[in-house]
Amino acid sequence: HLIYKCGGIDQRTIEKFEKEAEEMGKKSFKYAWVLDKLKAERERGITIDIALWKFETPKYMVTVIDAPGHRDFIKNMITGTSQAD
């Protein structure tokens, strides 16, 4: 949602994700799919691998890091959080 609201992704792409998510019975996941690219992530509704998204606002350069929170993917979570500053 933040990436979309700050102009990092266009409306058409969000609408595409919304349609695909709705077809899988996960309509509310449309914003999660901006960073959750793996088929398994989308099917299970959890983040498995880290993902980065960079965009600029008029004042800032922003990097969004999506890291897993599920205990089975702690190693990936540590990798993601170690990149934050």
C-alpha positions as CSV (number, residue, x, y, z in Angstrom):
1,H,0.0,0.0,0.0
2,L,2.8,2.4,0.9
3,I,4.6,1.7,-2.4
4,Y,1.4,2.4,-4.4
5,K,0.5,5.5,-2.4
6,C,3.9,7.0,-2.9
7,G,3.8,6.4,-6.7
8,G,6.1,3.4,-6.8
9,I,3.6,1.3,-8.7
10,D,0.8,2.2,-11.1
11,Q,-2.9,1.6,-10.7
12,R,-3.0,-0.8,-13.7
13,T,-0.5,-3.1,-12.0
14,I,-2.5,-3.0,-8.7
15,E,-5.7,-3.8,-10.6
16,K,-3.9,-6.8,-12.3
17,F,-2.7,-8.1,-8.9
18,E,-6.2,-7.6,-7.5
19,K,-7.8,-9.7,-10.3
20,E,-5.2,-12.4,-10.0
21,A,-5.5,-12.5,-6.2
22,E,-9.3,-12.6,-6.4
23,E,-9.1,-15.6,-8.7
24,M,-7.2,-17.4,-6.0
25,G,-9.6,-16.3,-3.3
26,K,-7.1,-13.8,-1.8
27,K,-8.4,-10.5,-3.0
28,S,-7.1,-8.6,0.0
29,F,-3.5,-9.7,-0.9
30,K,-3.2,-7.4,-3.9
31,Y,-0.7,-5.1,-2.2
32,A,1.3,-8.0,-0.8
33,W,1.8,-9.3,-4.3
34,V,3.8,-6.2,-5.2
35,L,6.7,-7.8,-3.4
36,D,5.6,-11.5,-3.0
37,K,6.6,-12.8,-6.5
38,L,7.0,-16.5,-5.8
39,K,4.1,-18.8,-6.6
40,A,4.4,-20.5,-3.2
41,E,4.2,-17.1,-1.5
42,R,1.0,-16.2,-3.3
43,E,-0.5,-19.6,-2.7
44,R,0.3,-19.8,1.0
45,G,-0.2,-16.1,1.7
46,I,3.2,-15.7,3.4
47,T,6.5,-14.1,2.6
48,I,9.2,-16.7,2.0
49,D,12.1,-14.8,0.4
50,I,13.2,-11.2,0.9
51,A,12.2,-8.6,-1.6
52,L,13.4,-5.0,-2.1
53,W,11.5,-2.1,-3.7
54,K,13.2,1.2,-4.2
55,F,11.4,4.4,-5.2
56,E,11.8,8.2,-4.7
57,T,9.5,10.8,-3.4
58,P,10.2,14.5,-3.9
59,K,12.2,14.5,-0.6
60,Y,13.4,11.0,0.0
61,M,14.8,7.8,-1.6
62,V,13.0,4.9,0.0
63,T,13.8,1.2,0.1
64,V,11.1,-1.1,1.3
65,I,12.3,-4.4,2.5
66,D,9.8,-7.3,2.7
67,A,11.1,-10.0,5.0
68,P,9.4,-13.2,6.1
69,G,8.0,-13.4,9.6
70,H,7.3,-17.1,9.7
71,R,9.6,-19.1,11.9
72,D,10.4,-21.5,9.0
73,F,12.1,-18.7,7.2
74,I,14.2,-17.1,10.0
75,K,17.4,-17.2,7.9
76,N,15.7,-15.1,5.1
77,M,14.3,-12.7,7.7
78,I,17.7,-12.1,9.2
79,T,19.1,-11.4,5.7
80,G,16.4,-8.9,5.0
81,T,16.6,-7.1,8.3
82,S,20.4,-6.8,8.1
83,Q,20.0,-4.6,5.1
84,A,18.0,-2.0,6.9
85,D,19.6,1.3,8.0
